[in-house]
């Protein structure tokens, strides 16, 4: 898996060119040199292989009037095609990398500019470098333009560094802290602070209290402006660097767009059987390629032949452009600060804070040990009482099958029912004179809960309660009623017991569920803290960046930016995409491709479909309206799956 843009845009052309092998010819030495170099020219093309091929083509260039053999000419044509394809691929990657870096730097400066906290942190991070530069100034090893060069360190020179003759102009020290003040920037101290000390003479104070209030507010405003003045300077510096990086991005993107437009001509050039025969076509194509890379380049090298022009293109891509870009960024200080510059406050304050924390921990070791022991006991009790024992109860419930009673046992109910039956039969035998057959029938009625004969005896006894209490059977009837009530209660409890036993497993799981919830929550938090969280499709932050990239692509297609170099874009048809827009589109599409290759599931329809849409947007044969249709398809297919509707 590669993230090079040329791997998806230029490398497929390698299989389209006429790069077939040839049988040995009469000039074996030249042919062997060409074969050795040809074996190294394959995607991804390396700078050393291209340089060796250009050198071989220059050294073995055919002399005017000399008729070489067909094998050598054919192999020379193959090397020319491969070198041209390699230069094209490297130029794409070079300008795309420079534009991407400028885009990332401009976004970083924009983030610092938009936040006062980030601006204050950036000011603190850059103080160390500023003091190192001031030390070089004081020791005489570095001289800014605003400081006269002197050989000795004396008081007037030190005063001129920290204080300027004009109080409204920045000093050398201020220019060192904020370089944009001495770079012809319209920013000045007067523009920031003169308004803070301006009073309204036309307004008269009506009362003394109003005058005091106005004066207090004015001085508070002055104090606020003075305190926040360094932050305003930092934000202006970030604004200047952001706009400069955006200008560099647009320039590189425009060159990239011109290179993208050369792909059809390059395809035709690679398909040609002999690239050195059609001189006019080769001249036009190579000059267009050279002008796209460096418009200031001279056309003189073409007079010396194609190898000389290829050598000039090699130097322009691998040497001149890299040096020019790097020197411009260094002179303007447009890059983001180094990691050491950004980390030095942490590296400075982290060791003493760590030592102080260790000292506090060592001084509190007794209380910490007690806390650790209490935490261990709490954890052990939680595991034993709330997790392991309930789990064992669940296991025991499943294994026993609910045979044990929970409230009342069946033996107790049977004993109470037998006692009630004996009491009832004895009363019926004595009072009613039942025989064995009648007693057996009454026993069946009692088992079914029918006490009609005994209730009749009770009804007769309560007609004369006092007499029946002393000489009758009223007390025996009452005791039978009490025993019957006890049996009824036992049977009701048995029904409740049966209901509880049917839900015993549910109650067991309900008892252990809170412990499982606590373990799941704490375990998940520790897992995310220690091993990180693998969110769906790269997480919300990456999906939001993709949403912004798709929105940027749509905005570029709808409102095409104007080029600062070429002013002929107004004459283009409305459906033709200009080079600047094409280059900026490639920046966003490269981000979309990288996201698909790193965050979407491999070998999935989601990833393949997303990459197909990206390839359609990269296709130079599609016009502006066709690409807008592709964007509509992306919004329909991927907006819900990737959560783009929730971003807005």
Secondary structure by P-SEA (a helix, b strand, c coil): ccccccccccccccccccccccccccaaaaaaaaaaaaaaccccccaaaaaaaaaaaaaacccccccccaaaaaaaaaaaaaaaaaaaaaaaaaaaaaaaaaaaaaaaaaaaaacaaaaaaaaaaaaaaaaaaaaaaaacccccccccccccccaaaaaaaacccccccccaaaaaaccccccccccccccccccccccccccccccaaaaaaaaaaaaaaaaaaaaaaaaaaaaaaaaaaaaaaaaaaaaaaaaaaaaaaaaaaaaaaaaccccccaaaaaaaaaaaaaaaaccccccccccccaaaaaaaaaaaaccaaaaaaaaaaaaacccccccccccaaaaaaaaaaaaaaaaaaaaaaaaaaaaaaaaaaaaaaaaacccaaaaaaaaaaaaacccccccccaaaaaaaaaaaaaaaaaaaaaaccccaaaaaaaaaaaaaccaaaaaaaaaaaaccaaaaaaccaaaaaaaaaaaaaaaaaaaaaaaaaaaaaaaaaaaaaaaaaaaaaaaaaaaaaaaaaacccccccccaaaaaaaaaaaaaaaaaaabbbbbcccccccccccccccaaaaaaaaaaaaaaaaaaacccccccaaaaaaaaaaaaaacccccaaaaaaaaaaaaacccccccccccc
